[in-house]
Amino acid sequence: MSLVRRLNSARRRTVAGTTAATALLLSGCGADVATDGKEAETVGVKRCGEPVRYTVPERTVAYEGGSADKLFSLGLTKHVYGYVMPPANPPVRESPWASEYAKVKKLSDDLLNKELVVDAKADLVVAGWNSGFSDQRGITPEILDKLGIQSFMHTESCYNYPKYPEKKTPFEALHADLERLGKIFKVEERAKKVVDELKQREQAVSAKAPKGGPVPVFLYDSGTDQPFTAGNQVPPDDIIKKAGGKNVFADLDERWTQVNWESVTEAEPEVVIVLDYGDKPAEKKIDFLRKSPQTKEMPAVKKNNFFVLDYNEGISGPRNIDGLEKFGEYLRELEG
């Protein structure tokens, strides 16, 4: 059976039709931060493997959709000053939390930088290691510590964080982030409810996974001479696994990484997940795979088995579970 999950089908879903919007918006709206008159008190929370003391932030800056989504899902909009959204991110109007984005400032459509954070008078920056935070660009947790600005890193990005690495599976890392943010903002019960809902949805997909051996799946991010793909340290690995597939590069202890086409074709993937984002639309990538002599004979390409994964379903955030549910449904349809 030939199935292509088209780009427009995901984009046409309304907020009402998105499970994350239904579940998490109901659970996350309007969370009240319990300060009991002691806002200056600190709480110990891990930043990757490093124990850090936090005070309740009031001017948070979030980098990319995953960071903002985590905060919005916990009902923390009033503690978010603004967000930085580079061009790769789909428009925020497509987010289940579009109404929350509208209540805060868009600070930049470029990469995160120290000057922006200082100008915003931020008291917390939420981002990933080697994505938002970067030695090369001069904005790291250590640098912000010296400026008196708190920082929080996505646990999913911590596996190779210098001095304080921490390694969890991508979905475990998502749960940890929500729980840790809940502790920082003193909304632990809210965080527990959100995490419990996500876990229930994950388990529901796994329970319906197709029987038999896992379907070999290749995640195509970008690249023509050499492809970028997903190792085992990013959410698509868990999406593939829990839906009933096997990431053909699951043995790579990496996040987003470069491989060669020979290793892709040798793996004979039955399905290609195409990551869709701003400057590299999925349709062009699919067209390349269909025409390239290196890939046009792959089983997935010959069978037209393409699944389009939205950018914010592929980076760490609560929309990962939207992506899991959609891919789980795709594999079940493929089997049928």
C-alpha positions as CSV (number, residue, x, y, z in Angstrom):
1,M,0.0,0.0,0.0
2,S,1.5,3.3,-1.0
3,L,1.1,6.1,1.5
4,V,2.4,9.7,1.5
5,R,1.6,11.8,4.5
6,R,1.4,15.1,2.7
7,L,2.6,18.3,4.2
8,N,-0.7,20.1,3.9
9,S,-2.5,17.4,5.8
10,A,-0.6,18.3,8.9
11,R,-0.9,22.0,8.3
12,R,-4.6,21.8,7.9
13,R,-5.2,20.4,11.4
14,T,-7.0,23.0,13.6
15,V,-6.3,23.6,17.2
16,A,-9.5,21.8,18.0
17,G,-8.4,18.8,16.1
18,T,-4.9,18.6,17.7
19,T,-4.8,16.3,20.6
20,A,-2.0,18.2,22.3
21,A,-4.0,21.4,22.1
22,T,-7.0,19.7,23.6
23,A,-5.2,18.0,26.4
24,L,-2.4,20.4,27.3
25,L,-4.2,23.6,26.8
26,L,-6.9,22.4,29.1
27,S,-4.3,21.4,31.7
28,G,-1.9,24.2,31.1
29,C,-3.9,27.4,31.0
30,G,-3.6,30.0,33.7
31,A,-1.3,28.2,36.2
32,D,-0.8,30.2,39.3
33,V,2.7,30.2,40.6
34,A,2.7,29.6,44.3
35,T,5.1,32.1,45.9
36,D,3.5,32.3,49.4
37,G,5.3,35.7,49.9
38,K,8.8,34.2,49.6
39,E,9.7,34.9,46.0
40,A,13.4,35.3,46.9
41,E,13.7,31.7,48.1
42,T,15.7,29.4,45.8
43,V,15.0,25.9,44.7
44,G,17.6,23.3,43.6
45,V,17.1,21.9,40.1
46,K,19.4,20.2,37.7
47,R,20.7,22.0,34.6
48,C,21.9,18.9,32.7
49,G,24.0,17.2,35.4
50,E,24.8,20.4,37.3
51,P,22.9,21.2,40.5
52,V,21.7,24.9,40.2
53,R,19.7,27.1,42.6
54,Y,16.8,29.0,40.9
55,T,14.5,31.8,42.0
56,V,11.1,32.1,40.3
57,P,11.7,33.9,37.0
58,E,9.5,36.8,35.8
59,R,11.1,37.7,32.4
60,T,11.8,34.4,30.7
61,V,13.3,34.3,27.2
62,A,12.5,31.1,25.2
63,Y,14.5,30.0,22.2
64,E,12.6,28.1,19.5
65,G,9.2,26.6,19.6
66,G,10.1,23.7,21.9
67,S,11.2,25.9,24.7
68,A,8.1,28.2,24.5
69,D,5.8,25.3,24.1
70,K,7.1,23.7,27.4
71,L,6.4,26.9,29.2
72,F,3.0,27.5,27.7
73,S,1.9,24.0,28.3
74,L,2.6,24.6,32.0
75,G,0.5,27.8,32.0
76,L,3.5,30.0,32.5
77,T,2.7,32.7,29.9
78,K,2.7,35.5,32.4
79,H,6.3,34.6,33.3
80,V,7.5,34.7,29.6
81,Y,8.8,38.0,28.4
82,G,9.4,36.9,24.8
83,Y,10.8,34.4,22.4
84,V,13.4,34.1,19.7
85,M,12.3,32.2,16.7
86,P,14.8,31.5,13.9
87,P,13.6,31.0,10.3
88,A,13.6,27.2,10.5
89,N,10.6,27.3,12.8
90,P,7.1,27.1,11.2
91,P,4.9,30.1,11.9
92,V,3.7,30.3,15.5
93,R,0.2,30.7,14.3
94,E,0.3,26.9,13.6
95,S,1.1,26.2,17.2
96,P,-1.6,24.8,19.6
97,W,-0.5,27.7,21.8
98,A,-0.8,30.4,19.2
99,S,-2.9,32.5,21.5
100,E,-0.1,32.3,24.2
101,Y,2.5,33.4,21.7
102,A,0.4,36.4,20.9
103,K,0.6,37.6,24.5
104,V,4.4,37.8,24.6
105,K,7.0,39.5,22.5
106,K,8.8,38.2,19.5
107,L,12.3,39.3,20.2
108,S,14.2,38.1,17.1
109,D,13.9,35.8,14.1
110,D,17.7,35.1,14.3
111,L,19.9,33.0,16.5
112,L,20.0,33.5,20.3
113,N,22.7,35.9,21.4
114,K,23.9,37.5,24.7
115,E,23.1,41.1,23.7
116,L,19.5,40.2,23.0
117,V,19.1,38.5,26.4
118,V,20.7,41.4,28.2
119,D,18.6,44.0,26.4
120,A,15.5,42.0,27.4
121,K,16.5,42.1,31.0
122,A,15.8,38.4,31.1
123,D,16.0,36.5,34.4
124,L,15.8,33.1,32.7
125,V,16.8,31.8,29.3
126,V,15.4,28.4,28.1
127,A,17.3,26.8,25.2
128,G,19.3,23.7,24.1
129,W,23.0,23.1,24.2
130,N,24.7,23.7,20.9
131,S,21.5,25.1,19.4
132,G,20.5,28.1,21.5
133,F,23.5,28.1,23.8
134,S,26.8,28.1,22.0
135,D,30.5,28.6,22.9
136,Q,31.1,29.9,19.4
137,R,28.4,32.6,19.7
138,G,29.4,33.5,23.2
139,I,26.2,32.6,25.0
140,T,26.5,29.8,27.5
141,P,25.0,29.1,30.9
142,E,28.4,29.9,32.4
143,I,28.5,33.3,30.7
144,L,25.0,34.0,31.8
145,D,25.7,32.9,35.4
146,K,28.4,35.6,35.5
147,L,25.8,38.2,34.4
148,G,23.3,37.1,37.0
149,I,20.9,35.6,34.4
150,Q,19.5,32.2,35.1
151,S,19.5,29.5,32.4
152,F,17.8,26.2,31.7
153,M,18.8,23.6,29.2
154,H,16.8,21.0,27.4
155,T,17.8,17.7,28.9
156,E,17.6,16.1,25.5
157,S,20.7,18.2,24.5
158,C,22.7,17.4,27.6
159,Y,24.4,14.1,26.6
160,N,27.7,15.9,25.7
161,Y,27.4,19.0,27.7
162,P,30.9,19.8,29.0
163,K,31.6,18.9,32.6
164,Y,28.0,18.1,33.4
165,P,26.6,15.6,30.9
166,E,23.3,13.9,31.4
167,K,21.8,11.2,29.3
168,K,18.2,10.3,29.1
169,T,16.0,8.9,26.2
170,P,14.4,11.8,24.4
171,F,10.9,11.4,25.9
172,E,12.4,10.9,29.4
173,A,14.2,14.1,28.8
174,L,11.0,15.9,27.8
175,H,9.3,14.6,31.0
176,A,12.3,15.8,33.1
177,D,12.2,19.2,31.6
178,L,8.5,19.7,32.4
179,E,9.0,18.5,35.9
180,R,12.1,20.6,36.5
181,L,10.4,23.7,35.0
182,G,7.4,23.0,37.3
183,K,9.8,23.0,40.3
184,I,11.5,26.2,39.2
185,F,8.2,28.0,38.8
186,K,6.5,26.3,41.7
187,V,3.8,24.6,39.7
188,E,4.8,21.0,40.4
189,E,1.3,19.6,40.4
190,R,0.5,21.2,37.1
191,A,3.7,19.7,35.7
192,K,2.8,16.3,37.0
193,K,-0.6,16.4,35.4
194,V,0.9,17.5,32.0
195,V,3.6,14.8,32.1
196,D,1.0,12.1,33.1
197,E,-1.1,13.0,30.1
198,L,1.8,12.8,27.8
199,K,2.8,9.4,29.2
200,Q,-0.7,8.1,28.8
201,R,-0.8,9.2,25.1
202,E,2.7,7.6,24.5
203,Q,1.5,4.3,26.0
204,A,-1.7,4.3,23.9
205,V,0.4,4.6,20.7
206,S,2.8,1.8,21.8
207,A,-0.1,-0.5,22.7
208,K,-1.4,-0.2,19.1
209,A,1.9,-0.6,17.3
210,P,1.9,-3.0,14.4
211,K,2.8,-6.6,15.3
212,G,5.9,-8.3,13.9
213,G,9.3,-6.9,13.4
214,P,9.9,-3.1,13.6
215,V,9.7,-1.3,10.3
216,P,13.1,0.2,9.3
217,V,12.8,4.0,9.1
218,F,15.2,6.7,7.8
219,L,14.8,10.3,9.1
220,Y,15.8,12.7,6.4
221,D,16.6,16.2,7.8
222,S,18.5,17.7,4.9
223,G,21.6,17.4,2.7
224,T,22.2,16.2,-0.9
225,D,25.9,15.3,-1.0
226,Q,25.6,13.8,2.5
227,P,22.4,13.5,4.5
228,F,21.7,14.8,8.0
229,T,19.6,12.4,10.0
230,A,18.6,11.6,13.6
231,G,20.7,9.6,16.0
232,N,19.4,8.2,19.2
233,Q,19.6,11.4,21.2
234,V,16.7,13.3,19.5
235,P,12.9,12.9,19.7
236,P,12.4,11.2,16.3
237,D,14.3,8.2,17.6
238,D,11.6,7.7,20.3
239,I,8.8,8.6,17.9
240,I,9.9,5.9,15.5
241,K,10.5,3.3,18.3
242,K,7.3,3.8,20.2
243,A,5.2,3.8,17.0
244,G,6.5,0.4,16.0
245,G,9.5,1.3,13.8
246,K,13.3,1.1,14.0
247,N,15.5,4.2,13.3
248,V,18.1,2.8,10.9
249,F,20.7,5.0,12.7
250,A,19.6,4.2,16.3
251,D,23.1,2.9,17.0
252,L,24.5,6.5,16.6
253,D,25.0,8.1,20.0
254,E,24.3,11.5,18.5
255,R,21.7,14.1,18.1
256,W,21.3,15.5,14.5
257,T,24.3,14.1,12.6
258,Q,25.7,13.6,9.1
259,V,26.0,10.2,7.5
260,N,26.6,9.0,3.9
261,W,24.1,7.8,1.3
262,E,25.7,4.3,1.1
263,S,24.8,3.6,4.7
264,V,21.3,4.8,4.1
265,T,20.7,2.6,1.1
266,E,22.3,-0.4,2.7
267,A,19.8,-0.1,5.6
268,E,16.9,-0.5,3.1
269,P,14.4,1.7,4.9
270,E,10.8,0.9,4.3
271,V,9.7,4.4,5.4
272,V,11.3,7.8,5.1
273,I,10.3,10.5,7.7
274,V,11.0,13.9,6.1
275,L,11.5,16.7,8.6
276,D,9.7,19.8,7.4
277,Y,11.0,23.3,8.2
278,G,11.0,26.8,7.0
279,D,13.9,27.0,4.5
280,K,13.9,23.4,3.6
281,P,10.3,22.3,2.7
282,A,9.5,18.7,2.8
283,E,8.1,18.5,-0.8
284,K,11.5,19.5,-2.2
285,K,13.3,16.9,-0.2
286,I,10.9,14.2,-1.3
287,D,11.4,15.3,-4.9
288,F,15.1,15.0,-4.5
289,L,14.9,11.4,-3.0
290,R,12.6,10.4,-5.9
291,K,15.1,11.6,-8.5
292,S,18.5,11.0,-7.0
293,P,20.2,7.9,-8.4
294,Q,21.5,7.2,-4.9
295,T,18.0,6.9,-3.4
296,K,15.4,6.3,-6.0
297,E,15.7,2.6,-5.7
298,M,15.3,2.5,-1.9
299,P,12.2,0.4,-0.9
300,A,10.6,3.4,0.8
301,V,11.0,5.6,-2.3
302,K,9.8,3.0,-4.7
303,K,6.8,2.4,-2.5
304,N,6.2,6.1,-2.0
305,N,6.3,5.7,1.7
306,F,7.0,9.2,3.0
307,F,5.8,10.7,6.3
308,V,6.2,14.4,6.9
309,L,7.2,15.4,10.4
310,D,6.7,19.0,11.4
311,Y,9.8,20.7,12.8
312,N,8.2,21.3,16.2
313,E,7.2,17.7,16.4
314,G,10.8,16.7,15.9
315,I,12.6,19.0,18.4
316,S,12.2,18.5,22.1
317,G,8.8,19.8,23.2
318,P,5.2,18.6,24.0
319,R,4.4,18.5,20.3
320,N,6.6,15.4,20.1
321,I,3.6,13.4,21.2
322,D,1.5,14.9,18.3
323,G,4.2,13.6,16.0
324,L,4.2,10.2,17.7
325,E,0.4,9.8,17.4
326,K,0.4,10.8,13.7
327,F,3.3,8.5,12.9
328,G,1.8,5.6,14.8
329,E,-1.4,6.1,12.8
330,Y,0.6,6.2,9.6
331,L,2.4,2.9,10.4
332,R,-0.9,1.2,11.2
333,E,-2.4,2.4,7.9
334,L,0.7,1.2,6.1
335,E,0.4,-2.3,7.6
336,G,-3.3,-2.4,6.6
